[in-house]
Amino acid sequence: MLIATEKETERAEHPVDVVEQLAATNDWSFDREDEDEISISVAGAWTEYHVAFTWLPQLETLHISCAFDLKAPERRRGEVMALVNAINEQMWIGHFDFWPQEGVAMHRHGLMLCGGAQPSPTQCAALLENALSSCERYYQAFQFVLWAGKSAREALDTANFETKGEA
């Protein structure tokens, strides 16, 4: 290890408590079965997103994952993984993962809070906003690969197509 750190840092407030307050303030449906994790359902333009915030004390990191209901059949998983790689080349914050055992794609990111740093409601909201906007931006690309049989490149090009003006 390059830097010596304390094993357990005392915190004024549990990081997941901040996220729970954010969910309650926004009237989002949430479930907190464990002190270190909260699951939130958030409606997007394309689908319902399943968001999990998990406190990882050994890493002093608040992790967010945002998944959507798209199960990839075995025959399309190679193309989905190619899409994930192509999307990640464009990402500045966070990344997409594909979990082949479950056949699901998700956006993931972590907020490091070393040395007892506390997350602010604004930081938690920004983590959530980034995850949701990334999922909204690329959801159709996953749809194109899974249901239209497009290649990863075709799907990404179609999803990134932006119109200007009004018809």
C-alpha positions as CSV (number, residue, x, y, z in Angstrom):
1,M,0.0,0.0,0.0
2,L,1.4,3.4,-0.9
3,I,-0.5,5.5,1.6
4,A,-1.3,4.4,5.2
5,T,-4.9,5.0,6.1
6,E,-7.2,4.3,9.0
7,K,-9.3,1.1,8.9
8,E,-12.6,2.6,10.1
9,T,-13.4,6.3,9.9
10,E,-16.1,7.8,12.2
11,R,-18.7,9.8,10.3
12,A,-21.2,12.3,11.5
13,E,-23.9,10.8,9.2
14,H,-24.0,7.6,7.3
15,P,-23.6,8.3,3.5
16,V,-26.7,6.3,2.6
17,D,-28.7,8.4,5.0
18,V,-28.1,11.4,2.8
19,V,-29.3,9.4,-0.2
20,E,-32.4,8.3,1.7
21,Q,-33.3,11.9,2.5
22,L,-32.9,12.8,-1.2
23,A,-35.2,9.9,-2.2
24,A,-37.8,10.9,0.4
25,T,-37.7,14.6,-0.6
26,N,-38.4,13.6,-4.3
27,D,-41.1,11.1,-3.3
28,W,-39.3,8.3,-5.0
29,S,-40.1,4.7,-4.1
30,F,-37.2,3.3,-2.2
31,D,-36.3,0.3,0.0
32,R,-33.5,0.1,2.6
33,E,-33.1,-3.4,3.9
34,D,-29.5,-2.8,4.9
35,E,-27.7,0.1,6.6
36,D,-25.2,0.2,3.7
37,E,-27.6,0.1,0.7
38,I,-30.7,1.7,-0.6
39,S,-32.6,0.8,-3.7
40,I,-34.6,3.5,-5.5
41,S,-37.0,3.3,-8.5
42,V,-37.0,6.3,-10.8
43,A,-39.2,6.8,-13.9
44,G,-37.3,7.9,-17.0
45,A,-38.5,8.9,-20.5
46,W,-37.8,5.4,-21.8
47,T,-38.2,3.0,-18.8
48,E,-38.1,2.6,-15.1
49,Y,-34.6,2.7,-13.7
50,H,-33.5,0.6,-10.7
51,V,-30.9,2.6,-8.8
52,A,-28.8,1.2,-5.9
53,F,-26.5,3.3,-3.8
54,T,-24.1,1.2,-1.7
55,W,-21.7,2.3,0.9
56,L,-18.4,0.4,0.7
57,P,-16.7,1.2,4.0
58,Q,-13.4,-0.6,3.1
59,L,-13.1,1.7,0.1
60,E,-14.7,4.7,1.7
61,T,-16.8,5.0,-1.5
62,L,-20.5,5.6,-2.2
63,H,-21.2,3.4,-5.2
64,I,-24.2,3.9,-7.5
65,S,-25.5,1.5,-10.0
66,C,-28.4,2.2,-12.4
67,A,-29.9,-0.7,-14.3
68,F,-32.9,-1.0,-16.6
69,D,-35.0,-3.9,-17.6
70,L,-33.3,-5.2,-20.7
71,K,-32.4,-8.8,-20.6
72,A,-29.9,-9.8,-23.3
73,P,-30.5,-13.1,-24.9
74,E,-27.4,-15.3,-25.3
75,R,-27.1,-14.8,-29.0
76,R,-26.9,-10.9,-28.7
77,R,-24.5,-10.7,-25.7
78,G,-21.4,-10.3,-27.7
79,E,-22.9,-7.4,-29.5
80,V,-24.1,-5.9,-26.2
81,M,-20.6,-6.1,-24.8
82,A,-19.2,-4.4,-27.9
83,L,-21.8,-1.7,-27.4
84,V,-20.8,-1.3,-23.7
85,N,-17.1,-0.9,-24.9
86,A,-18.1,1.7,-27.5
87,I,-20.2,3.7,-25.1
88,N,-17.5,3.6,-22.4
89,E,-15.0,5.2,-24.9
90,Q,-17.4,8.3,-24.9
91,M,-17.9,8.4,-21.1
92,W,-16.2,11.0,-18.9
93,I,-17.9,10.1,-15.7
94,G,-18.9,6.6,-14.7
95,H,-19.1,3.6,-17.0
96,F,-21.4,0.9,-18.2
97,D,-21.0,-2.8,-17.3
98,F,-22.7,-5.9,-18.7
99,W,-23.2,-8.8,-16.3
100,P,-23.5,-11.9,-18.5
101,Q,-24.9,-14.1,-15.7
102,E,-27.9,-11.9,-15.3
103,G,-27.9,-10.6,-18.9
104,V,-28.2,-7.0,-17.8
105,A,-26.4,-3.7,-18.5
106,M,-26.0,-1.0,-15.9
107,H,-24.3,2.3,-15.4
108,R,-21.9,2.4,-12.4
109,H,-19.8,5.1,-10.6
110,G,-18.3,5.8,-7.2
111,L,-17.8,8.8,-5.0
112,M,-14.7,8.5,-2.9
113,L,-15.1,9.9,0.6
114,C,-11.7,9.3,2.1
115,G,-10.8,10.4,5.6
116,G,-14.3,10.8,6.8
117,A,-15.5,13.2,4.1
118,Q,-19.3,13.5,4.0
119,P,-21.4,13.5,0.8
120,S,-23.6,16.5,0.3
121,P,-27.2,16.2,-0.9
122,T,-26.0,18.1,-4.0
123,Q,-23.3,15.5,-4.7
124,C,-25.7,12.6,-4.3
125,A,-28.2,14.3,-6.6
126,A,-25.4,14.8,-9.2
127,L,-24.4,11.1,-9.0
128,L,-28.0,10.1,-9.6
129,E,-28.5,12.7,-12.4
130,N,-25.4,11.5,-14.2
131,A,-26.4,7.9,-14.0
132,L,-29.9,8.6,-15.2
133,S,-28.9,10.9,-18.0
134,S,-26.3,8.3,-19.2
135,C,-28.9,5.6,-19.1
136,E,-31.5,7.7,-20.9
137,R,-28.9,8.7,-23.6
138,Y,-27.9,5.1,-24.4
139,Y,-31.1,3.1,-23.6
140,Q,-32.2,3.2,-27.3
141,A,-28.8,1.9,-28.4
142,F,-29.3,-1.1,-26.2
143,Q,-32.8,-1.5,-27.7
144,F,-31.4,-1.3,-31.2
145,V,-28.9,-4.1,-30.5
146,L,-31.3,-6.3,-28.7
147,W,-34.6,-5.9,-30.6
148,A,-33.6,-4.5,-34.0
149,G,-30.6,-6.8,-34.5
150,K,-28.3,-3.8,-35.2
151,S,-24.5,-3.9,-34.7
152,A,-23.1,-2.0,-31.7
153,R,-21.7,0.7,-34.1
154,E,-25.0,1.1,-35.9
155,A,-26.9,1.3,-32.7
156,L,-24.6,3.9,-31.2
157,D,-24.6,6.0,-34.3
158,T,-28.4,6.0,-34.4
159,A,-28.7,6.8,-30.7
160,N,-26.2,9.6,-30.9
161,F,-28.0,11.2,-33.9
162,E,-29.2,14.6,-32.9
163,T,-31.8,16.7,-34.8
164,K,-31.5,20.4,-35.0
165,G,-34.5,22.7,-35.2
166,E,-38.1,21.8,-35.5
167,A,-40.1,20.1,-38.3
